[in-house]
Amino acid sequence: VSEASTRTAIVTGAARGIGAAVAKRLAEDGFQVAVLDLDESACADTVSAIESAGGKALAVGANVADEQSVAAAVEKVSSELGDPTVLINNAGITRDNLLFKMTVDDWDAVMNVHLRGAFLMSRATQKYMVEAKFGRIVNLSSTSALGNRGQVNYSAAKAGMQGFTKTLAIELGKYGVTANAIAPGFIE
């Protein structure tokens, strides 16, 4: 815990669900946590839960699919909490439909949040990790990566997340940065 207490983690999509649970757990383990979500005010519950348990957290509003938004968010985390060396790429959306009914907008929206978001967040934080010779990137995939009716966009994004993760591990491993993917099924 003493080593972790000097570390700053960013969790995307941390206003609720898996992201909120991960943010709270990291704080419990001694990390300072940037609670990142599209709507900064939606992060309030997660931040107050962490703070009332004695942890340190910062709410950050950001669109992970937007390059400028990501750059500003990571800069804010670095200056207000500390250089981020742990990143949990959890932000995600679903726009389910059967292939013949799926719109291009629904395809792009899902790809942008999941894959472009993980790319932009990882690219923006890796410099802090490489500099520290320590980093942890955890990407949320899904059992849907194996295929799931009505989720051609989500399944493709989550399968893409696995290839993305393997490549990050190859590129960043020599700098003390690990990259892993978790693929949950339905959760409570």
Disulfide bonds with the S-S distance in Angstrom:
none
